[in-house]
Amino acid sequence: MARLASIKKNELKKRLIEKKKARRDELRAKMKDLKIPVEEKLAIQFELQKLGRRSCPTQYRNRCYLSGRPRGYLRDFALCRNMFRKLASEGKLPGVIKASW
C-alpha cells in the first residue's frame, strides 16, 4: 500500500492544478501568439514559472483509490491491476467477466 503522505501530496497537486488551470491556460495561449514580442514572452514565461511546479498538470499521478498504488492503473475503473483482479474475482465489478477461449 502506498504511503499516506504520497497520497495526500497527490491530492494537493490536484487541487492546485484545478485552482490555477485558468491562469496557466491564459498564459500558454499568450505564449503561442506570434504577434507578441520576445521580451513580453520572456515575462510571460517567468509568470508561468511563478505558478509553481506542482500546479502543472503533468505533475499529477493517477493512483488507485483503494490502495493508492501508482503503477498498473486502469483508467476506466480508477483501480490498480491488483485491486481490479481482486474485485473482479469477487464479482463486485458489474459487467466484468473472466475471459475464456
VOLUM-660548 format. One record per residue: residue number from 1; chain; x, y, z negated of N, C-alpha, C in turn. Coordinates in Angstrom, 3 decimals, always signed. Layout:
// residues N
<node pos="NUM" unit="A" n_px="X" n_py="Y" n_pz="Z" ca_px="X" ca_py="Y" ca_pz="Z" c_px="X" c_py="Y" c_pz="Z"/>
...
//
This chain:
// residues 101
<node pos="1" unit="A" n_px="+0.838" n_py="-1.182" n_pz="+0.000" ca_px="+0.000" ca_py="+0.000" ca_pz="+0.000" c_px="+0.880" c_py="+1.242" c_pz="+0.000"/>
<node pos="2" unit="A" n_px="+0.427" n_py="+2.244" n_pz="+0.697" ca_px="+1.191" ca_py="+3.486" ca_pz="+0.796" c_px="+1.195" c_py="+4.226" c_pz="-0.542"/>
<node pos="3" unit="A" n_px="+2.239" n_py="+4.978" n_pz="-0.729" ca_px="+2.308" ca_py="+5.785" ca_pz="-1.945" c_px="+1.221" c_py="+6.846" c_pz="-1.912"/>
<node pos="4" unit="A" n_px="+0.680" n_py="+7.153" n_pz="-3.059" ca_px="-0.384" ca_py="+8.140" ca_pz="-3.154" c_px="+0.114" c_py="+9.513" c_pz="-2.721"/>
<node pos="5" unit="A" n_px="+1.372" n_py="+9.813" n_pz="-2.983" ca_px="+1.938" ca_py="+11.115" ca_pz="-2.616" c_px="+1.940" c_py="+11.306" c_pz="-1.105"/>
<node pos="6" unit="A" n_px="+2.257" n_py="+10.258" n_pz="-0.350" ca_px="+2.285" ca_py="+10.395" ca_pz="+1.105" c_px="+0.876" c_py="+10.575" c_pz="+1.669"/>
<node pos="7" unit="A" n_px="-0.105" n_py="+9.968" n_pz="+1.040" ca_px="-1.490" ca_py="+10.134" ca_pz="+1.477" c_px="-1.958" c_py="+11.561" c_pz="+1.205"/>
<node pos="8" unit="A" n_px="-1.650" n_py="+12.077" n_pz="+0.032" ca_px="-2.029" ca_py="+13.447" ca_pz="-0.334" c_px="-1.334" c_py="+14.466" c_pz="+0.563"/>
<node pos="9" unit="A" n_px="-0.057" n_py="+14.223" n_pz="+0.873" ca_px="+0.693" ca_py="+15.131" ca_pz="+1.743" c_px="+0.069" c_py="+15.166" c_pz="+3.133"/>
<node pos="10" unit="A" n_px="-0.380" n_py="+14.031" n_pz="+3.608" ca_px="-1.017" ca_py="+13.956" ca_pz="+4.920" c_px="-2.349" c_py="+14.704" c_pz="+4.918"/>
<node pos="11" unit="A" n_px="-3.099" n_py="+14.622" n_pz="+3.817" ca_px="-4.366" ca_py="+15.351" ca_pz="+3.707" c_px="-4.119" c_py="+16.859" c_pz="+3.706"/>
<node pos="12" unit="A" n_px="-3.050" n_py="+17.283" n_pz="+3.031" ca_px="-2.683" ca_py="+18.702" ca_pz="+3.019" c_px="-2.370" c_py="+19.177" c_pz="+4.434"/>
<node pos="13" unit="A" n_px="-1.624" n_py="+18.372" n_pz="+5.184" ca_px="-1.302" ca_py="+18.719" ca_pz="+6.570" c_px="-2.572" c_py="+18.866" c_pz="+7.398"/>
<node pos="14" unit="A" n_px="-3.526" n_py="+17.966" n_pz="+7.194" ca_px="-4.770" ca_py="+18.012" ca_pz="+7.969" c_px="-5.546" c_py="+19.294" c_pz="+7.675"/>
<node pos="15" unit="A" n_px="-5.607" n_py="+19.680" n_pz="+6.408" ca_px="-6.301" ca_py="+20.927" ca_pz="+6.045" c_px="-5.605" c_py="+22.140" c_pz="+6.647"/>
<node pos="16" unit="A" n_px="-4.267" n_py="+22.162" n_pz="+6.600" ca_px="-3.525" ca_py="+23.285" ca_pz="+7.169" c_px="-3.709" c_py="+23.360" c_pz="+8.683"/>
<node pos="17" unit="A" n_px="-3.729" n_py="+22.229" n_pz="+9.338" ca_px="-3.917" ca_py="+22.195" ca_pz="+10.788" c_px="-5.272" c_py="+22.798" c_pz="+11.150"/>
<node pos="18" unit="A" n_px="-6.317" n_py="+22.395" n_pz="+10.426" ca_px="-7.654" ca_py="+22.911" ca_pz="+10.694" c_px="-7.751" c_py="+24.399" c_pz="+10.391"/>
<node pos="19" unit="A" n_px="-7.072" n_py="+24.834" n_pz="+9.337" ca_px="-7.128" ca_py="+26.233" ca_pz="+8.917" c_px="-6.450" c_py="+27.155" c_pz="+9.937"/>
<node pos="20" unit="A" n_px="-5.320" n_py="+26.730" n_pz="+10.474" ca_px="-4.525" ca_py="+27.594" ca_pz="+11.347" c_px="-4.648" c_py="+27.260" c_pz="+12.825"/>
<node pos="21" unit="A" n_px="-5.600" n_py="+26.405" n_pz="+13.175" ca_px="-5.754" ca_py="+25.971" ca_pz="+14.560" c_px="-6.087" c_py="+27.134" c_pz="+15.493"/>
<node pos="22" unit="A" n_px="-7.011" n_py="+27.983" n_pz="+15.099" ca_px="-7.438" ca_py="+29.085" ca_pz="+15.963" c_px="-6.270" c_py="+30.030" c_pz="+16.256"/>
<node pos="23" unit="A" n_px="-5.525" n_py="+30.396" n_pz="+15.221" ca_px="-4.397" ca_py="+31.316" ca_pz="+15.402" c_px="-3.310" c_py="+30.682" c_pz="+16.273"/>
<node pos="24" unit="A" n_px="-3.021" n_py="+29.416" n_pz="+16.043" ca_px="-2.000" ca_py="+28.718" ca_pz="+16.827" c_px="-2.409" c_py="+28.631" c_pz="+18.302"/>
<node pos="25" unit="A" n_px="-3.679" n_py="+28.323" n_pz="+18.561" ca_px="-4.157" ca_py="+28.244" ca_pz="+19.950" c_px="-4.078" c_py="+29.602" c_pz="+20.643"/>
<node pos="26" unit="A" n_px="-4.409" n_py="+30.650" n_pz="+19.889" ca_px="-4.344" ca_py="+32.006" ca_pz="+20.437" c_px="-2.907" c_py="+32.382" c_pz="+20.813"/>
<node pos="27" unit="A" n_px="-1.974" n_py="+32.092" n_pz="+19.937" ca_px="-0.570" ca_py="+32.413" ca_pz="+20.208" c_px="-0.017" c_py="+31.571" c_pz="+21.364"/>
<node pos="28" unit="A" n_px="-0.402" n_py="+30.315" n_pz="+21.417" ca_px="+0.092" ca_py="+29.456" ca_pz="+22.506" c_px="-0.471" c_py="+29.897" c_pz="+23.852"/>
<node pos="29" unit="A" n_px="-1.701" n_py="+30.402" n_pz="+23.868" ca_px="-2.279" ca_py="+30.914" ca_pz="+25.113" c_px="-1.512" c_py="+32.153" c_pz="+25.582"/>
<node pos="30" unit="A" n_px="-1.117" n_py="+32.998" n_pz="+24.637" ca_px="-0.320" ca_py="+34.180" ca_pz="+24.993" c_px="+1.039" c_py="+33.786" c_pz="+25.543"/>
<node pos="31" unit="A" n_px="+1.623" n_py="+32.733" n_pz="+24.978" ca_px="+2.934" ca_py="+32.283" ca_pz="+25.452" c_px="+2.877" c_py="+31.798" c_pz="+26.903"/>
<node pos="32" unit="A" n_px="+1.763" n_py="+31.255" n_pz="+27.313" ca_px="+1.636" ca_py="+30.735" ca_pz="+28.673" c_px="+1.337" c_py="+31.824" c_pz="+29.702"/>
<node pos="33" unit="A" n_px="+0.954" n_py="+33.021" n_pz="+29.220" ca_px="+0.652" ca_py="+34.126" ca_pz="+30.122" c_px="+1.935" c_py="+34.624" c_pz="+30.788"/>
<node pos="34" unit="A" n_px="+1.954" n_py="+34.633" n_pz="+32.120" ca_px="+3.150" ca_py="+35.008" ca_pz="+32.860" c_px="+3.371" c_py="+36.521" c_pz="+32.918"/>
<node pos="35" unit="A" n_px="+2.334" n_py="+37.301" n_pz="+32.613" ca_px="+2.434" ca_py="+38.755" ca_pz="+32.701" c_px="+3.113" c_py="+39.388" c_pz="+31.488"/>
<node pos="36" unit="A" n_px="+3.212" n_py="+38.671" n_pz="+30.392" ca_px="+3.795" ca_py="+39.208" ca_pz="+29.161" c_px="+5.316" c_py="+39.205" c_pz="+29.284"/>
<node pos="37" unit="A" n_px="+5.967" n_py="+40.312" n_pz="+28.910" ca_px="+7.437" ca_py="+40.362" ca_pz="+28.990" c_px="+8.112" c_py="+39.426" c_pz="+27.986"/>
<node pos="38" unit="A" n_px="+9.381" n_py="+39.170" n_pz="+28.229" ca_px="+10.143" ca_py="+38.215" ca_pz="+27.430" c_px="+10.251" c_py="+38.664" c_pz="+25.968"/>
<node pos="39" unit="A" n_px="+10.409" n_py="+39.963" n_pz="+25.722" ca_px="+10.548" ca_py="+40.460" ca_pz="+24.346" c_px="+9.310" c_py="+40.142" c_pz="+23.517"/>
<node pos="40" unit="A" n_px="+8.132" n_py="+40.327" n_pz="+24.137" ca_px="+6.888" ca_py="+40.023" ca_pz="+23.424" c_px="+6.753" c_py="+38.520" c_pz="+23.182"/>
<node pos="41" unit="A" n_px="+7.206" n_py="+37.728" n_pz="+24.145" ca_px="+7.135" ca_py="+36.273" ca_pz="+23.985" c_px="+8.019" c_py="+35.808" c_pz="+22.827"/>
<node pos="42" unit="A" n_px="+9.156" n_py="+36.463" n_pz="+22.653" ca_px="+10.018" ca_py="+36.125" ca_pz="+21.515" c_px="+9.321" c_py="+36.452" c_pz="+20.196"/>
<node pos="43" unit="A" n_px="+8.629" n_py="+37.598" n_pz="+20.163" ca_px="+7.889" ca_py="+37.975" ca_pz="+18.953" c_px="+6.776" c_py="+36.969" c_pz="+18.669"/>
<node pos="44" unit="A" n_px="+6.110" n_py="+36.528" n_pz="+19.721" ca_px="+5.042" ca_py="+35.532" ca_pz="+19.571" c_px="+5.625" c_py="+34.214" c_pz="+19.069"/>
<node pos="45" unit="A" n_px="+6.789" n_py="+33.859" n_pz="+19.580" ca_px="+7.439" ca_py="+32.615" ca_pz="+19.152" c_px="+7.795" c_py="+32.663" c_pz="+17.670"/>
<node pos="46" unit="A" n_px="+8.267" n_py="+33.824" n_pz="+17.193" ca_px="+8.572" ca_py="+33.966" ca_pz="+15.765" c_px="+7.309" c_py="+33.871" c_pz="+14.916"/>
<node pos="47" unit="A" n_px="+6.200" n_py="+34.403" n_pz="+15.429" ca_px="+4.927" ca_py="+34.280" ca_pz="+14.711" c_px="+4.496" c_py="+32.819" c_pz="+14.608"/>
<node pos="48" unit="A" n_px="+4.690" n_py="+32.084" n_pz="+15.695" ca_px="+4.365" ca_py="+30.655" ca_pz="+15.675" c_px="+5.200" c_py="+29.926" c_pz="+14.631"/>
<node pos="49" unit="A" n_px="+6.462" n_py="+30.286" n_pz="+14.529" ca_px="+7.336" ca_py="+29.643" ca_pz="+13.550" c_px="+6.920" c_py="+29.990" c_pz="+12.126"/>
<node pos="50" unit="A" n_px="+6.378" n_py="+31.192" n_pz="+11.923" ca_px="+5.939" ca_py="+31.609" ca_pz="+10.584" c_px="+4.710" c_py="+30.837" c_pz="+10.110"/>
<node pos="51" unit="A" n_px="+3.954" n_py="+30.260" n_pz="+11.052" ca_px="+2.778" ca_py="+29.474" ca_pz="+10.665" c_px="+3.170" c_py="+28.232" c_pz="+9.873"/>
<node pos="52" unit="A" n_px="+4.385" n_py="+27.769" n_pz="+10.064" ca_px="+4.863" ca_py="+26.624" ca_pz="+9.299" c_px="+4.804" c_py="+25.338" c_pz="+10.102"/>
<node pos="53" unit="A" n_px="+5.690" n_py="+24.446" n_pz="+9.751" ca_px="+5.779" ca_py="+23.181" ca_pz="+10.471" c_px="+4.605" c_py="+22.266" c_pz="+10.151"/>
<node pos="54" unit="A" n_px="+4.142" n_py="+22.312" n_pz="+8.918" ca_px="+3.058" ca_py="+21.404" ca_pz="+8.524" c_px="+1.732" c_py="+21.743" c_pz="+9.184"/>
<node pos="55" unit="A" n_px="+1.600" n_py="+22.946" n_pz="+9.721" ca_px="+0.344" ca_py="+23.313" ca_pz="+10.380" c_px="+0.329" c_py="+22.897" c_pz="+11.849"/>
<node pos="56" unit="A" n_px="+1.394" n_py="+22.271" n_pz="+12.312" ca_px="+1.470" ca_py="+21.792" ca_pz="+13.694" c_px="+0.748" c_py="+20.437" c_pz="+13.794"/>
<node pos="57" unit="A" n_px="-0.113" n_py="+20.259" n_pz="+14.800" ca_px="-0.889" ca_py="+19.015" ca_pz="+14.895" c_px="-0.053" c_py="+17.747" c_pz="+15.030"/>
<node pos="58" unit="A" n_px="+1.164" n_py="+17.847" n_pz="+15.536" ca_px="+1.983" ca_py="+16.649" ca_pz="+15.691" c_px="+2.524" c_py="+16.143" c_pz="+14.366"/>
<node pos="59" unit="A" n_px="+2.419" n_py="+16.931" n_pz="+13.309" ca_px="+2.907" ca_py="+16.517" ca_pz="+12.006" c_px="+1.937" c_py="+15.581" c_pz="+11.301"/>
<node pos="60" unit="A" n_px="+0.662" n_py="+15.566" n_pz="+11.734" ca_px="-0.344" ca_py="+14.720" ca_pz="+11.094" c_px="-0.150" c_py="+13.269" c_pz="+11.513"/>
<node pos="61" unit="A" n_px="-0.278" n_py="+12.378" n_pz="+10.569" ca_px="-0.094" ca_py="+10.946" ca_pz="+10.812" c_px="-1.404" c_py="+10.211" c_pz="+10.532"/>
<node pos="62" unit="A" n_px="-1.887" n_py="+9.445" n_pz="+11.508" ca_px="-3.088" ca_py="+8.638" ca_pz="+11.282" c_px="-2.776" c_py="+7.547" c_pz="+10.258"/>
<node pos="63" unit="A" n_px="-3.646" n_py="+7.397" n_pz="+9.275" ca_px="-3.455" ca_py="+6.393" ca_pz="+8.233" c_px="-4.745" c_py="+5.621" c_pz="+8.008"/>
<node pos="64" unit="A" n_px="-4.590" n_py="+4.380" n_pz="+7.602" ca_px="-5.723" ca_py="+3.535" ca_pz="+7.246" c_px="-6.423" c_py="+4.157" c_pz="+6.035"/>
<node pos="65" unit="A" n_px="-7.746" n_py="+4.263" n_pz="+6.094" ca_px="-8.437" ca_py="+4.903" ca_pz="+4.981" c_px="-8.593" c_py="+3.972" c_pz="+3.778"/>
<node pos="66" unit="A" n_px="-8.333" n_py="+2.682" n_pz="+3.942" ca_px="-8.394" ca_py="+1.766" ca_pz="+2.795" c_px="-7.048" c_py="+1.623" c_pz="+2.099"/>
<node pos="67" unit="A" n_px="-6.006" n_py="+1.392" n_pz="+2.893" ca_px="-4.700" ca_py="+1.127" ca_pz="+2.286" c_px="-3.722" c_py="+2.284" c_pz="+2.417"/>
<node pos="68" unit="A" n_px="-3.962" n_py="+3.202" n_pz="+3.343" ca_px="-3.042" ca_py="+4.307" ca_pz="+3.562" c_px="-1.863" c_py="+3.949" c_pz="+4.444"/>
<node pos="69" unit="A" n_px="-1.881" n_py="+2.766" n_pz="+5.026" ca_px="-0.772" ca_py="+2.295" ca_pz="+5.855" c_px="-0.718" c_py="+3.092" c_pz="+7.162"/>
<node pos="70" unit="A" n_px="+0.476" n_py="+3.617" n_pz="+7.528" ca_px="+0.571" ca_py="+4.444" ca_pz="+8.730" c_px="+0.791" c_py="+3.667" c_pz="+10.021"/>
<node pos="71" unit="A" n_px="+1.223" n_py="+2.429" n_pz="+9.931" ca_px="+1.536" ca_py="+1.667" ca_pz="+11.146" c_px="+0.425" c_py="+0.674" c_pz="+11.465"/>
<node pos="72" unit="A" n_px="+0.318" n_py="+0.316" n_pz="+12.727" ca_px="-0.699" ca_py="-0.648" ca_pz="+13.139" c_px="-2.096" c_py="-0.077" c_pz="+12.998"/>
<node pos="73" unit="A" n_px="-2.262" n_py="+1.207" n_pz="+13.271" ca_px="-3.524" ca_py="+1.918" ca_pz="+13.083" c_px="-4.434" c_py="+1.718" c_pz="+14.288"/>
<node pos="74" unit="A" n_px="-5.680" n_py="+1.340" n_pz="+14.054" ca_px="-6.677" ca_py="+1.184" ca_pz="+15.113" c_px="-7.640" c_py="+2.365" c_pz="+15.043"/>
<node pos="75" unit="A" n_px="-7.624" n_py="+3.219" n_pz="+16.045" ca_px="-8.402" ca_py="+4.457" ca_pz="+16.024" c_px="-9.903" c_py="+4.233" c_pz="+15.964"/>
<node pos="76" unit="A" n_px="-10.382" n_py="+3.230" n_pz="+16.669" ca_px="-11.827" ca_py="+3.003" ca_pz="+16.713" c_px="-12.414" c_py="+2.708" c_pz="+15.337"/>
<node pos="77" unit="A" n_px="-11.619" n_py="+2.131" n_pz="+14.462" ca_px="-12.108" ca_py="+1.736" ca_pz="+13.149" c_px="-11.469" c_py="+2.514" c_pz="+12.004"/>
<node pos="78" unit="A" n_px="-10.445" n_py="+3.298" n_pz="+12.280" ca_px="-9.686" ca_py="+4.040" ca_pz="+11.272" c_px="-9.104" c_py="+3.093" c_pz="+10.218"/>
<node pos="79" unit="A" n_px="-8.673" n_py="+1.924" n_pz="+10.679" ca_px="-8.102" ca_py="+0.908" ca_pz="+9.799" c_px="-6.761" c_py="+0.454" c_pz="+10.356"/>
<node pos="80" unit="A" n_px="-5.915" n_py="-0.055" n_pz="+9.458" ca_px="-4.691" ca_py="-0.699" ca_pz="+9.939" c_px="-5.053" c_py="-2.127" c_pz="+10.361"/>
<node pos="81" unit="A" n_px="-4.150" n_py="-2.763" n_pz="+11.068" ca_px="-4.436" ca_py="-4.095" ca_pz="+11.609" c_px="-4.708" c_py="-5.116" c_pz="+10.513"/>
<node pos="82" unit="A" n_px="-4.051" n_py="-4.973" n_pz="+9.357" ca_px="-4.239" ca_py="-5.933" ca_pz="+8.263" c_px="-5.648" c_py="-5.851" c_pz="+7.681"/>
<node pos="83" unit="A" n_px="-6.092" n_py="-4.616" n_pz="+7.403" ca_px="-7.426" ca_py="-4.425" ca_pz="+6.842" c_px="-8.501" c_py="-4.775" c_pz="+7.875"/>
<node pos="84" unit="A" n_px="-8.216" n_py="-4.466" n_pz="+9.140" ca_px="-9.163" ca_py="-4.812" ca_pz="+10.200" c_px="-9.390" c_py="-6.321" c_pz="+10.240"/>
<node pos="85" unit="A" n_px="-8.293" n_py="-7.062" n_pz="+10.206" ca_px="-8.405" ca_py="-8.519" ca_pz="+10.277" c_px="-9.149" c_py="-9.076" c_pz="+9.059"/>
<node pos="86" unit="A" n_px="-8.830" n_py="-8.528" n_pz="+7.898" ca_px="-9.470" ca_py="-8.989" ca_pz="+6.661" c_px="-10.981" c_py="-8.736" c_pz="+6.707"/>
<node pos="87" unit="A" n_px="-11.368" n_py="-7.512" n_pz="+7.060" ca_px="-12.794" ca_py="-7.174" ca_pz="+7.087" c_px="-13.528" c_py="-7.906" c_pz="+8.210"/>
<node pos="88" unit="A" n_px="-12.860" n_py="-8.099" n_pz="+9.347" ca_px="-13.500" ca_py="-8.825" ca_pz="+10.452" c_px="-13.725" c_py="-10.283" c_pz="+10.079"/>
<node pos="89" unit="A" n_px="-12.779" n_py="-10.873" n_pz="+9.371" ca_px="-12.927" ca_py="-12.275" ca_pz="+8.946" c_px="-14.065" c_py="-12.440" c_pz="+7.947"/>
<node pos="90" unit="A" n_px="-14.256" n_py="-11.420" n_pz="+7.118" ca_px="-15.338" ca_py="-11.468" ca_pz="+6.132" c_px="-16.683" c_py="-11.101" c_pz="+6.741"/>
<node pos="91" unit="A" n_px="-16.688" n_py="-10.650" n_pz="+7.998" ca_px="-17.939" ca_py="-10.285" ca_pz="+8.662" c_px="-18.465" c_py="-8.925" c_pz="+8.256"/>
<node pos="92" unit="A" n_px="-17.596" n_py="-8.044" n_pz="+7.768" ca_px="-18.041" ca_py="-6.739" ca_pz="+7.294" c_px="-17.961" c_py="-5.655" c_pz="+8.363"/>
<node pos="93" unit="A" n_px="-17.447" n_py="-5.991" n_pz="+9.545" ca_px="-17.401" ca_py="-5.047" ca_pz="+10.654" c_px="-18.450" c_py="-5.457" c_pz="+11.675"/>
<node pos="94" unit="A" n_px="-19.524" n_py="-4.677" n_pz="+11.831" ca_px="-20.586" ca_py="-5.059" ca_pz="+12.747" c_px="-20.113" c_py="-5.043" c_pz="+14.200"/>
<node pos="95" unit="A" n_px="-20.486" n_py="-6.076" n_pz="+14.930" ca_px="-20.172" ca_py="-6.159" ca_pz="+16.347" c_px="-18.805" c_py="-6.744" c_pz="+16.653"/>
<node pos="96" unit="A" n_px="-18.028" n_py="-7.078" n_pz="+15.641" ca_px="-16.693" ca_py="-7.628" ca_pz="+15.862" c_px="-16.759" c_py="-9.135" c_pz="+15.668"/>
<node pos="97" unit="A" n_px="-16.364" n_py="-9.860" n_pz="+16.705" ca_px="-16.329" ca_py="-11.317" ca_pz="+16.609" c_px="-14.943" c_py="-11.805" c_pz="+17.014"/>
<node pos="98" unit="A" n_px="-14.584" n_py="-12.965" n_pz="+16.557" ca_px="-13.296" ca_py="-13.539" ca_pz="+16.891" c_px="-13.329" c_py="-14.070" c_pz="+18.324"/>
<node pos="99" unit="A" n_px="-12.300" n_py="-13.727" n_pz="+19.057" ca_px="-12.238" ca_py="-14.168" ca_pz="+20.458" c_px="-11.834" c_py="-15.625" c_pz="+20.524"/>
<node pos="100" unit="A" n_px="-12.434" n_py="-16.357" n_pz="+21.455" ca_px="-12.021" ca_py="-17.740" ca_pz="+21.689" c_px="-12.228" c_py="-18.041" c_pz="+23.165"/>
<node pos="101" unit="A" n_px="-11.272" n_py="-18.698" n_pz="+23.771" ca_px="-11.374" ca_py="-19.050" ca_pz="+25.186" c_px="-10.699" c_py="-20.350" c_pz="+25.479"/>
//
